[in-house]
Amino acid sequence: MNYVQLQQAIQDYAENTEQLFVYNIPRFVQEAEDRIYNTVQLPSLRKNVTGTLTASNQYLTLPTDWLATYSIAVIDSSGNYSYLLNKDVNYMREAYPDPTVTGLPKYYAIFGNNITNLEDMSVILAPAPDQYYGVEFHYFYYPQSIVQGIITTLGTKVSGSGYISGVYSEVPLLGGSGTNATATFLVVGGAVSSVTLNNGGSMYVVGDVLTVNNSYLGGAGLNFSITVSAINNSTGTSWLGDNYDPVLFYGAMREAMLFMKGEQDLVQYYEQKYMEALDQLKRLGDGLERGDAYRDGQTKLQVKS
């Protein structure tokens, strides 16, 4: 199931094509995805990346798509791997109170957000590296959402003229192949000085040229435009959509029923269908993918006589 098919199925099952409902379908889907990925740790959704440690720097920034750590290994100049043990930050501080003490790192702890960028999670190492080391990070990650064509980067801007100076939030961007993108505009001296994306919408393509109704920028002005330079998913496919879409569909339908203030029995019905599908996904991710017939024997179900 791709995103176009999923979006249509949600509208069909909910029997709702109202503009506000359709506008929120990407949110229903992404809420369901987050719920699923935080419930089942699928071996199919593990990633391996390598990097470097700097001497005397005990902090390591986690990848932006990090969900949960599988393992962290330090690699010395001979290619030997030393896998780090997970500890609490307070253990690290007490065991290694002097940050100037360095050596081959033995432990790591999830340290938290970087104060200068709340999107960056980091780990703290102990002891701090005494020299350059390689590092191999194996982790569960948030896959790309199935929602198709979310704008991630806006490109070339034509500033226009005659607009009313000020800051304008949640301004709808018009045109292009998609819908529902919004941005914050800064207008200085009648021209659009900057555009900060608030909502990437969906179904856009790279190269789309977007404009704005001047009623959102003080009621005057013309000739503003901006291009779409990057989107998140041009095909509208994902691991869940390709491999087990019932859990994604029923999870999104549960969110849709909550949004519509649906009858309690309908909410419970979709919650039940979601949980049934989730149990089957857990059988795959927490069961079948973690063993094989050679080690565990073939799966055997009790046969009733």
N, C-alpha and C positions, 0 to 999 in steps of 0.2 A: 504494500500500500504506500503510495506517495502522498505528498501533502495535499495536492489537489483532490485526490480521492478521499482522504481523511476529512478535509474541510467540507466536502459535499455530503459525506456520510453523517457528519455531526448535524448539519442543517436538516437533512432528511429525517433522521431519527428524532431530533428535537422538534421538527415541524415548525421551524422558526428561521425566517430570512430577514428579520428586521435589521436595520443598519447597525444599531448598537450591539446586537448579538453577534453579527458577523464580524464587527470590529474587534470583538474580544475573543474570537476563536483562537488566534495565536496564543493568547494568554492561557486559555483552557489547556491547550496542547503542551505548552511549556511547563505549566504547573504539574501536569500529569508526568511529564518526563522527569522533572526534578524528584517527584515522589517515588518514581520507579527506581531511578539510579541510586537513591539513598536507602532503598530497601533491599535490593539485590546487588551483590558485587559480582558482576559477570566477568569470568576470566577472559572472555572475548573482548572486553572493554578495559584492557590493561595496556599501558604504554610504557616504553622504555626510552629514556633520554640520558645523554651524558653531558657533563660539564666540567668545570674546574673549581678547585678550592684555592683561595689565596692565603699565603702565609699570614698568620696572626689575625685573620678575619674569621670569627666563629659563627657568622651568620650565612645562611644559604637561602636564596629566594626560591620559592616553589613555583612550578609552572602555573600559568594562569588558568589552565583547565583542570587543576588538581582537585580530586575528590577525596581520596584516601591513600595513604602510603602502603605499598606492598613491601618494598625493601629499599634501603639506601646502602650503597657500598662505596668505600674509598679505595682508589686504585693507586698503588705506588709506582715508582719509575720502572720497576721490573714487571709490571702488569699483574701483581698479586692483588687479590680482592680481600678486603676486610669489611665484613658486614657490620653495620652499626646497630647497637641495641637501643630500643626506644625507652626513654625515661621521661619523668616530669621535669619541668623547668626548675622547680625548687630543688630537686635532686642535683641537677647540674650546678646550680649556684652554690650549694653546700659542699659538694664533692670537689669542685674546682672554683674556690672563691677568688682566686687570683687570675684575672683574665689574661695576664701576661705569660702565664705558664702554657707552653705549647707542646705539641707532640702529635703522634698519629691519632686522629679522632677515634673514639671508642663508642660514644653515645650521641644520640640526637633527641631533640624534643620539639614538638610543634610550638613555635614561639608566638605566632599570631600575626596580625596585620602590620605592615610597614606604615609608620605614622605619616609618611609623606605620600603614600599611595595605599588607600584602604582596600584596593583590589589585590594587592600583593601579600600573600601569606609567606611566612618564612619559617625555617627551622634554625635552632641553635645547636652548635656542635661542641662537644667537650672530649678532650681538651681542644683548644683552638689549633688549627693546623700549624705545624712548625715549618712547612715548606709547601711548594706547589704539589697538589695531588689531583688526580682525576677523580670524578665522582659519577656513579651510575645510579640513576633514580628510576625505580620501577613503581608505577602507581596506577590506581584506578582513576579514570578521568571522566569528565562530563563530555560525552560525544556532541558533535554538532547537532543542533536541533533540527527536526524534520521540517520546521516552518521555513518555507521557501522564500528567498529573496528579501530577507531583512537587510535594510541598509546598514552597513557598518562604517562607511567612510564617504563623506561628501567631498567632491573635487572642485573643479574650476567654477569660480563664482563671477557673475556679472552683477555689479553692485546696484545698478539702476540709479534713479534720481527722483527727487521730489517727495520722498517719504518723510514722515514726521519723526523727528529724532526721539529716541527712547529705547527702552528694553521691552520686548514683547515675548511672552512665554507661550508655549504650547500652540504655536502657529501651524496650521495645516499646510503641508507642502502639496502642491497640485501638479497633475500631469504624470507622465511616465506610464509604465506598465502596471504599477502596483497601487496600493491604497494605504491610507492611515498613517503615513509618516508625519511627524511633527517636529518642530525645532524652536529654539529660542533665538530671536533676532536682536542684534544690537544695531541701531540706526544712528549714525552720526553725520551731521551736516546734510541730511536728506538722502544719503547713500547707505546701503546695507554694509556695515563694517565687518560683522562676523555672524556666523550661523552655527549654533551648537545643537546637534541632533539630540532630541528627547526620546522619540519613539521611531524605530526603524521601519515600522509598518511591515508589509509582506508583499511578495510577488513582484518586486522591482527587478530590473536587470541593469547591469553595468552599462553606462552611457545614457541612461534616462536623463532627460532635462526637466527639472522641476521648477515651478514658479510659485507665486504667492498672490492671493487676493489682497489688494491694498487696503481693504477694509480692516484687515488684521494689523496693519502697520500705520494706523492713524487716519486712514481714509483717503490718503493721497499717495501719488507716486506711481512709477511704471518702470518696466524693462528689467526687473530683477530676474535672474535665473541662476541655477546651480546644477551641476551634473552629479550623477551617482558614480563614484569611482570604485566602490567595493561593496559586495553583498556577502551574506553568510553561506548560502546554500542555493546554488543555481539549479539543482535538479529536484529538490524537494524530497530527497530520499534520506534514510538513516538506518542504523543497525536495527532498531526496533521495528521500523516500517518494513524492512526487508526480511527479518527473521521471526518476529512474533508480534504482529500488529494488534491482536485482540486486547492485550493489556494496555496499549497506548490509546486505543479507541475508547474502551470502557472507562479508563482513567479520565480522558477528556470529557466524556459524556457526564461523568459524575460532577466535574467542575461546571459543566454547562447547566445541569439541573440546579446546582446551588445558585448559580448566577440568576436563573429565571425564577428563583423562589418556588421551585417545583414542589408538588405534593410529596409528603414525607415518604410515602410508599415508593414513589419513583426514584427518589434519592437513594433509598435503601436498596432498591433493585439494582441500580447501576453500581453502587458500592459493592454489593454482593458479586455482581458479574466481574467487577474489577478485581476483587480479592480472589475469585476463582482463577482468573487469568494469571494473577500474580503468583499464586501457588504453583501453577504450571511452569512459569518462568523461573521460580526459585528451584524447582525440580531440575531444570536445565542448568542454571547458573551456579547454584549451591550444591548440586548433586552430580548430574551426568558429566559436566565439564571438569569435574575435579577427580575423576577416577577413570579406570578402564577395565575391560573384562579380564585382562591378564592379571591385574593386581586384586581386583575386587570381585571377580566372577560376574557372570551375566546377571542382569536384573531379573528377579524372580518374584512373581505375584502369586499369592495364595489362590489356589483353584478350589472352588466349592464343588463338592460332589453332588 
